[in-house]
Amino acid sequence: PKRLEFVPLHVELQEGGRRDLFAGDEVGERRDPDRRRIGLARAGDELPVAAGPVGLDRGGLLLPGGRREGWEARLSLPTPLEGLRLEGFWQRWDEAGPYLPEDIYSGALVFHRRYLESGNLEWWWTVGVVGRDPMTLPLPDADAPAAGEGEPPTLLTVPFYQNWYARMQVRIVTVHIYVSWENFIRRPNLQHYPGRVLPIMRTVYGIRWTMFN
């Protein structure tokens, strides 16, 4: 079935760097004639996640608390080709924060299908992209001009991130053959932490089989 979900999100940025994420709890739904489902949500369970100084952030700053409002949308739609779906995700915040880019997104064509009457031939593949806006970290930017007295320091920022990837797997009875490519368009300077640049392209492949039931 076609599905479109929309969930409001809330983040509390507390003193000392703790960040609490409030996701939506579904409280109702309505269906349109083509069976697209739209989820309605309210602020709900608390999910603590890391922000501020954590293990890798040597010399990290203790930042003042705050509040961020945002929303998240997910999409899953079939295509005319049997077994092929279009899936996507988009999260947006009213203001960026440490480890909280303003936009985070992903999208992919996802295929899965079985062949032969026995079902002993199976094929999966995915082509997609994941990305985010530039992201600030709770670390001082050593290259920025010195902050004035009583002013907060300029935070370090890692650049825009966008990774195009592809994955494929074939199963013949109990033998699985798989291959995946990360950043196959060879975009340079991908990083989540300053100075830790990811490989320009990465390929992983292999074979796996079950010898006994």
Secondary structure, 3 states (H helix, E strand, C coil): CCEEEEEEEEEEECHHHCEEEEEEEEEEEEECCCCCEEEEEEEEEEEEECCCCCCCCCCCCCCCCEEEEEEEEEEEEECCCCCEEEEEEEEEECCCECCECCEEEEEEEEEEEEECCCCCEEEEEEEEEEEECCEEEEEECCCCCCCCCCCCCCEEEECCEEEEEEEEEEEECCEEEEEEEECCCCCCCCECCCCCECCCCEEEEEEEECCCC
